[in-house]
Amino acid sequence: MRFVAYQDEDGAGAIGRLDGTRVHRLLGVDRIDRATRDLEHAPAAETGVELDGLTLLPVVRPEKVFCVGLNYRAHVEETGRDLPDYPVLFPKFASSLIGHGAPITLPPESSQVDYEAELAVVIGKGGRRIPRDRAFEHVLGYTIANDVTMRDFQYKTHQWMQGKAWDASTPLGPVLVTADELDPGTLDISLRLNGQEMQSSNTERLIFDVPRLIEVTSQFTRLEPGDVILTGTPGGVGYRRDPQVFLAGGDVVEVTIGGIGTLRNTVLAEA
């Protein structure tokens, strides 16, 4: 099944089940978060509306957002680092997230705003110290993220958070695809900037796969429904290109993952 988060006619948040191009609003559910239960069996309105006419929101409202760095060999190699033997983790916050179609606004403080295509895992069942062989029992589904990064801030110190956790900077969506529909280890992933392919890989090339990431993160904190894990980006980021490529006003960034769809956002230069 596929779900979207959107603004209703009154500007309030709503969740809908996507059937083709029609969205049927779930009754009694206005967000996907820690309190959401049994999403797939929630009743839905019989009459739907066209997806293209909706303002989409970040598909979930997580309590915690975990991000993984250096999780594709090609990306590790382009950074000149050694292959990690333990996942490189850093946080984002719910305030960082924006929806499909929302503008990526360039902050005046940064001149090195970069893109990163990523598969995002959404937790559906809470748990602590989840063993690898039980990890998929805790997955609600999958969506797409663009881990937009302010590189000049990321590399101010050896910690990355200040370059990664800017408010309203990280697109997430457009849809949540439930776990029964996808194998997260076999998905094509790519990013296009103004129509030019900049990143292209497959999730089979992840150094640490989804079960391992769930196992590791749940060792030090309890995972809750709605929590999100961004699984890392392939090679081809703008900072490592020669010449370097950074986002500019008017750019269109599209992240596509097989079986999910395309997350599309336009870049806005702050006036």
N, C-alpha and C positions, 0 to 999 in steps of 0.2 A: 504494500500500500504506500501511497504518497500523500504527504501532508504539507501544507503551507501555512505560514503565519502572515496576517495582513491586517490592514486598517479597515474597519467597517465604515458604513456611511456616516456614523457619528464620530469617527476618529478614534474609536476604541479598538483594542486588540482583539483579534479573532483567530481561530484555527479552523482550517477547512481540509476536507479530504479531496484530493485531486483525482477526478475521473476524466481522462482525456484532457480536454481544455477547460472543463467545467469544475468549479470549486463548490463543494457542498459544505456549508458551515456546520461544524460540530456543535451540538447542543449541550450546554453546560460546561464547555471547555473553551477558555479564552487564551490559554498559553500552554506551552510545553515547558515544564519546569519541575522542580523537586516534588511538588504536590500532585502532579499529573499521574493518573492511574488508568490502566486498561484503555489506552488511547485507541487501539484498533477496534474495540467493541463499543465505542461511544456512538450514540445515535447522531444522525446527520439530517439536515434539512433536505427535503425531497427536491426542492427547486435550487438549482445552482446558478452561479454567475461565471462569466468568462474570466479566466486567469489574466488575460492581457489588460483588463480594465482595473486591476487591483494594485494598490500600493503595498508591496511586500515588506515584511519586517524580518529581522533575524529569526530564523525558523525555530530557535529555542531561546529560553532565558536561563542560562546556566548559573549555578551558584559558583562553579569553579571552571576555569578554562586552562587546560594544560597544553603546552606547546612543546614540540620536539624539534630540536635542531640537529643538523648533520645526520640525517637518516636515509639518504640515498648516496651510494658510493660516488656518483658523478659530482654531486654537490660537495661532498667532502674533498674530493680531489681538486675541484676548482678553488677551494679555500686554502689548499696547501696544508691541511691538517692530517693527522693520523686518523685511521678508522677508530671510532669509539668502541669500547667494550661494555659500555653502560649508556643508556639513553641520556642525551643532553636535554634537560628540562628547564623551562622557564614559564612564568605565568602571563596570562592576560586577564582582563576583567570584563564583566558583562557590559560595562560602559564603552568598551572598545568596539563592540559589534554594530554593524549596520546591515541592512537588507540588500537583496538583489535590486539593482536599479538606483539605489541611493548613491549620491556623489561621494567619491573619495576626495575629501578636501585637503589640499596641501597646506600644512601649517607654515606660518611665516618663519618659524625658527629653524626649519630643516631645508636643506638644498639637495638632499640625497634620499628621496623617497623611492622605495623599490617595491617590487611585486614578488609574491611567492605562492604558487599554486599548491594546494594541499587537500588531501582527503581528511574530513572531520568525522570522528566517531562520537555518537551521542549515546550516553549511558541511559538505560531504561530501568535497571534494577540495582538498587544500592548494594554496597558490600565493601568489606575491608579484608585485606590479605587474600585476594581472589587468586586461586591457582590458575596457571595457564590453561589447563584442560577444562576449566569451568568459565573461562573469560567470556565466551560468546553468549552465555546465558544472561549476561548483564548488559548486552548491547540492545538498544532500542532500534537504532538505524544509523544511516550515514548521510552526510551532506557535503557541500563543497565550501572551502574557505580560501580567501586570499590574505595571506599573512603579510599585509603591507607593513614595511619596515623603514624607519628613519635611520639609515646607515650611519650618518655622521653622529647620531646620538647613541646608536648601538655600540659603537667602538670607542666611546669616550672612556669606558672602563672595561675590565674583563667580564663584567656582568652585562647581560643584554637587555634587561627589562626596560630601561629608559628609551630604547629604540623600538620596542615592540608593543607597549601597552598604552599607546596614545588613544584618547577618547575618539569615538566615532571614526575609526580608521580601518576596521577589519570586516570586509564583507563576508557574510555567512548565509548560504542558501543555494538556489532558490527554494528547493524542496528537501524534505526529509524522506528518504526511502527506507522502509523498514528492513530489518536485518534478514528476513526470510527471502528477500528478493536479490540479494547481492552476495558475492564472494569478495570480501575486501582485499584479498591477496592477488587478484587478477584483473585489476581495473586500469585501463589506459587513462593517463592524466596529462593534460597539456594546458599551456597558457599562450594566448595571443595578445599582442599589443598593437592596436590599430591594424588588425588583420594579419600581422606578421607573427609566425610561431616563434616563441622565445624559449619555451620549455616543452619537453615531450618525454614521457617515460611510462612506466607501468608499476603499479603497486607491488608487483612480485619482486621488485628491486629494493624494497624497503630493507634496511639493515635490521631493524627491530620491528617485527610485525605487530598487528593489532593485539593478539593475546599477550604478547610480551609487554606491550605498553600498559595494558590494563593491569597486569600482574605487578609491574614496577610501581605505578602510581598508587595503587591500592595498598601497597606496603606501608606508605607513610601518611596516608590520609584516607578517610572513608569516601568512596565514590557515591554520589547521589544521583537519582534520576534527573536528567537534564544537563548534567555535567558534560563537558566537551573535551575531547582530545584531538588536537591538530597533529597529524602524524609526520609532518616534515615535508620539505620541498625538494624536487629534483634539481639537477644542474641547469644552468642557464640564467641565473638571476642577473639583474642589470649591473650590480656592483662589481661582479667578477668578469664582465665583458671588456673587451678592448676594441673600441673605446667604451667607456661605461655608459649605461643607459639608465636614466632616472625618469620617473613619471612627471608629466607636464600637463598644464591645464588643457583640456579638450581631448586628452587621450581616452581611448576606450580599452578597457582591460577585460578579457574574457577567459575564464577558467572552465575547462570542460573535463568531466570525468565520465567514463563510460558507465552506462546504467543509471546515472543520476541526471545529467543534463549540463547546462551551461550557466555559470554565475557571471553576470555582466554588470560592470559599473563604469561610469564616466568620471574622469578626474576633473576636479574643480580647483582652480587657483583662487585662493582666498583674496578678496578685494582689499 
